[in-house]
Amino acid sequence: MIESESMLDKVKIFVESGAGGNGTVAFRREKYVPKGGPAGGDGGRGGNVILRVNPALNTLASFSRRIHFKAARGDNGMGSNKTGSSADHIIIDVPPGTVVRDAETNEVLADLVTPGETIVVAPGGRGGRGNQHFANSRRQAPRMAEKGEPGEEHWLWLELKLIADVGIVGVPNAGKSTLLSVISNAKPKIADYPFTTLEPNLGVVLYDDRDVVVADIPGLVEGANRGVGLGHSFLRHVQRTRLLIHLINGASDNPLADFNQINVELTLFDDRLKERPQIVVFNKMDLPEAQERWLTLEPELRALGYEPMAISGATQQGVDKLLQRMFATLDSLPKSVPIVETPVYMLPEEDEKVFWLEPEDEGIFVVHGKRIERAAAMTYWENEEAVMRFQRILEALGITSALREAGIQEGDTVQIGKHELEWSD
């Protein structure tokens, strides 16, 4: 089951990269070479899990069918110094405007906007080294190799913020979907009751050989900034827009209160939205009661510093003038709204040499650290030479002396990653 506020604009997925292939122990077996040297090949690299921006996508709907993504492991090394094949990467397409967060820490990993942009969210493990790498002047025939490095696994939140030049906002049933269908190629669901639109709709407006992407943001209700009525799901899309068309329901009993409510909700959600330019549009002028309310509302809006205009989305009255004003206003604005949240970046890598000890029960010491946990996972524990090498790694990183200072005794247990070792001097 998908854990999300909306099936289309926020989903939680699981990604797991492939482990590296194991290195192998092998020796040259050639005619007339009775004592051939080590010739064990390296394992291939595991597959990465990559997110890629696909401009053909507008929603995260594809993740309603699949949320688990696992890349293949690399092939094991072979004799004659042959390296195993690296695994194919898994590429997951997401729409422009996808923010990627680590589900555990809520840290933003990337803000994907540009078509074709990619980010590796789970790098594949490197292949283990074959025995050819462990030969030296004293050990000319090593019988040890490395296992492949384990892959990484993460739960991620994908959150969509639509990339649109213009956002149409207003209370439920203000006529936003109708207006979008009239001015663009969009075909949203339309009906005369609140909350017809439960997800944002995108449309491309073509006018005098120009085009603009317009988003119909679902109706906002009081408390939307706190998530009421899926408020957070809807409001996040407003943050990307350069211009807002604030559509007022002319059939409302108190259109001015509706207008104020929407502005309050926008500001409470993101204080920067109060600076976003608005074209204030009074809709439903085909209705007699709306025409009467317009006579009172127009001077009130002008007194607040706005230049409102009246239209009827149903009859298209005034729509052409709205489009002219929309394009003229866009021409006067910066080409894009700066993305304040984050540029694309990966979380900084932790220092691989850092480790820390965590005593558990009496006689049990847990060692944490990226490098030492990786080394433990890549060690062939059934091979005495590999175990001796691991002990040298413990000493080189200072872990051996740290355990002694912590009071470890003969026979105590040392836990490193998924492996438990018995301490012996």
N, C-alpha and C positions, 0 to 999 in steps of 0.2 A: 504494500500500500504506500502511496506517495504521501509524505508529510508535507503539506503545503497550505498556504493561504488561498491559493488559486491553482486550479489544475493547469493554468496556462502561463502564469508569470512568476511562480516561485516553486521550485521543486528541490528535493534532496536526492542526491545520487551517490552511489558507491563506486569508487574507482580503485583498481589494483593493477599495478604494473607487473610485468613478467620478471621472474628471477633469472639471473644469469645461468648459463650452462656450466656444468662442472668441468674443471680441468682434469686431465687424465695422466696416468702414469704409464709410460711406454718407453721402449728402447729400440734403437735402430736394429733391424734384423736384415742385414744385407749379406749377400754372398761374399765370402772372403773377408768379412768384418765380424769376427767371432765375438768381440766385446764392444758392441756399438754403444754410443753415448745415449743420454736421455733424449727422448723425442716425443714427449707427451704434449699434445696441442692444448690450447686454451679453449675454454667454453665461450660460446657466443653470448652477446648481450641480450638481455630481456627486452621485451617491447615496452615502449613508452605509452602512456595515456595522454592524449593531446586534445585540447579544446580548440576549435577553429570557427571563426565567424563566417557564417553563410548568409549573405544578403537576401537569399530567397526565402528565408524563414522569418516569420513575424511573431511566433509564439514558442513556448516550450512544450507544446502539446505532444510532441513525439515521446517525451519522457513519461507519458501516462502508460506507455506500453513496455518500457524498459528503463530500469534505473541502476542495474548492475553492469559494470564494464570491466572486464579482466583481460589483460594482454597475455600473450603466450610467453613461455620461458625460452631462453636461448638453447640451442643444441649443445650437447656435451662435446668437448674436444676429442680428437682422434689421434692415432699414432702418426708417425712421420711428420710431426709438428703441424698437423692440420687443425686449424681453428674451427670450432663449431659455427654453424650459421646463426646470425642474429635474428631474433624474432621480428615479425612485422609490428609496426606501431598501430594502436587503435586511435582513430581520429573521430572525435565526437563533434558534430556540427551544432552550433548554437546561433541564435539570431543576434544581430547587432544590438548593443545595449545590454549585454549580459554581464552582471556583476557576479564574480565567483568568490565565495567565502568558505573558509574552513569551518565545518559544522561544529567542531569541538571548541575552537577558540573564538569563532566569529570574526577572525581576522580576514580582511579583504586580500585575496590573492591576485585578482586581476579585474580590470574594468574593460571589457572587450567591445570595441566600437567599430574599428576599421574592417571592411570586408577583407577576408583572407588572413586576418590577424590570428596568431596561434599562441598558445601557452602550454607548456608541459606541466601538467598537474601531478603526475606520478612518473618519475623517470625510472626506466628499467634498470635492473641490477646488472652490474658488470660481470662478465664471465670469469670463472675461477682460472687461475694460472696452472698450466701443466707443469710436469716435473722438470722440463727443460730450464725453467727459470730458477730452480733451486740448486743448480749445480755450481760448485766452486772448486777451488784448488784442493780443499780438504775432503769435499763430498762430491765425488765425480759421478756417482750413480744414485742420485736421490730417489727414494721410493715414496715420495709424497707429492701431493698436488692440493689445490684449493677447490672447495665447492664454490658454486656460483653465488654471487651476492643476492640476498633476498630482494624481492620487489617491495614497493611501498603500497600501502593501502590507506585510503582516506574517505570519509564522508564529506561531501561538499554541498553547500547550498548554491543553487543557480537562481539568481533574481533578475528579472527582466525589467529594464527601464526603456520604454520605447524611444526610438530615434525619430522624432517628428519635429518639423519646423513650427507647427501650430497645434495647440491643444484646445479643444472645445470643452469648457467646463460649465457647470450649472447644477441646479437641484434636479432630482429625478423627475422625469417627464417634462423637462424644459423644451424638448424637441431637438436634442443634440444629434441623435441618430438620423432623424429626418433631414436635418441640415446637411450632415455629412453625405448622405445618399444623393442629395440634390447637387452638391458642388463637386462631387468626386465620383470615382468609379467604384466606391465601396457599396456593398449591399448588406448593411446591417439589419438585424431583426428589429422590426419596428411595431409597436403597439401602444395603445393609449392607457398605459398604467405604469406605475413606478417600477424601476429596476428591470425594465425590459433588457437593458444592456448590462450583462454581468461580467463582461470582459471588454477591454479597450478594442476599438475598431480602427484600422488604418485605411486611409484613402489617399489617392494621388489626385490633386487638383490641377487640371490643365487649363491655362488661360493665356491667350496671346503667345503661343509657343513657349510658355514657361510652365514649370511644374513645381508643386510644393506638396510635401507630405503632411497630412492633417490627421490628428488622432482625436477620436471621440472618447473622452474620458468618462467612464460611468458616473452616474449621478452621485453627488456627495451629500451626506446627511450630517446633522449635528453630531459631533463626536467623532467624525471621520479621522481626525488627527490622532485619536487614541485607538484607531482600528475598528471603530463601530461601523457596521455595514460594509465590511471589507475595505475600510477607508485607507489603510496603509497600502493595500494592493493597488488602489486606484491612484492615490496621491503620488506614489513614486514615479509614475509616468509623466507627471506634470513637470518634474525637475529637468527633463531634457529639452523642453520646448523653448523656442525663442520668443514666442508670442502666444498670448491666450485670447481666445474669443469667449467672453463671459456671456453666456446665453441666459436671458431672464425669461421665465415662464409668464407670458402675458395673461394666462388664465388663473394665475395664483391669486389667493385672497390678499396677500401682502407681498408683492414682488420686491419691494425695497428691503424687507427683512430677509428674504431669500438671498438677495444680492450681498447683503452684509454678512450673512452666515457663511456663504462660500468663501468670501475674502478672509474671514476669521479662521476658517479651517485651513486654508492654504498657508496663512502666516504661522499658525500654531505648528503645522507640520514641518515647515522649513521657512525660517525668517527671510531667506533670500527671495522667496516667491512674491513678497510684497513689492519688490522692485521690478517684477516681470511686467512688461507692457501688456495692457489689456485693451481690447476693443469691446466695448459694452454694447450688447445687442438685445433689444427687446423683441421677443418673438410672438407669433400667433396673432398678427394684426388682421387676420381674416375673421377673427371673432369680435363681435360688437363690444363685449365686456373688456377685451384687451385694448380696443381703441379708446375706450373711456379711461382706463387706467393709465394709458400712455400720456394723456393730457396732463395728468397730475405728476407722474413719475419723471417725465423728461426734465422739467425744471429742477426737481430735487437732485437728479443725477448730475446736472450741470453745476449745481451749487457745490457738489462734492468734488468738482474738478474734472469730470469726465465729459466726453463728447459722444453721447449715446446715439444709436441709430435704431430704427424700427424696421422689422421685416416680417414676412410670413414664409416660413420654410415650406408649408403645405402648398401655397400658391406661387411661391418663388418671388413674391413681391419684395423688392429691395435687395435681393440676393446678389445681383450683378454689381450694385454699388458696394456691397460688403466685400466682394472679391477684389474690386479695384482698391479699396482702402487696405485690405489685408496685404496685397502685394506691395503697395506703396509703403506701408509701415515696415514690412520685412526689409525693403530696400534701405531703410534708414537704420537698421539694426546690424550689429556684428553678425558675421556669417554663421557663428555657432556659439552656443552657451558653453563657457568653460566648464569642464568636468571637475568639480571641486573635490569629489570624494577621493579619487585616487587615480594615478596613471597605472599602466600595466606594470606590474612588478611581481617578483616572487619573494616570499618571506626569506629574510637573511638566513643563510646556512649556519647552523650552530658549529662551534669550533669542534672539529672531530677529535681533538686531543683532550678535550675536557671530559672529566668523569667525576662522579660523586658516589659515596658509599651510603648505604641506607641499612643499618642493622634492623633485622626483623625480629624473629623469635631468638631465644638464646642459642648461640651456635650457628646462626644463619646470617650471612652478609650478602646484601644485594649490591651489585656494581652496575651503575647506569652510565651510559655514554655511547654516542653514535658509533665511534670508531671501534671500541672494544666489543660492542654488541655485534657489529658487522663481522669482526674478525672471528668471534665465536661461531657465528652462523656459517662461516665459510671454512671452518676447520673440519677435517676428517678425524673424528675423535678415536676411531679404531686404529689409526696409524700413529705409531710411537713418534716418528719424526715430526709429524704435524703437531702433536701435542707439545713436544719440546719447543717447537717454533712459537706456539701460542704462549708458552711460559716466558719466552724471551720478549714477546710483545707486552705482556703484563709488566715486566721489569722496566722496559724502555719507557712506558707511559707513566711509571711511578705508582702503579696500582699495587704491586707487591709490597713496597715499603709502606704504602698507606694502610693496607690490610694489617700489617704487623703493628703499626702504630695504633690501630683501632682495637688491638688485643686479640686477633684471631689465633686460635689454638689448633694443634694437630687434630685432624678429624672433623673440623668444622666444615660447614657447607658454604660454598661461594656460588651465588646464582648470578649468571650473566645472560641476559636475554632469556631464551627458552632453555638454557643449559645449566645444569647443576653439577658442580665440581667439588671433590673432596680435597680440602687443604692438606698439603704435606710439605714439610720442610726438606 
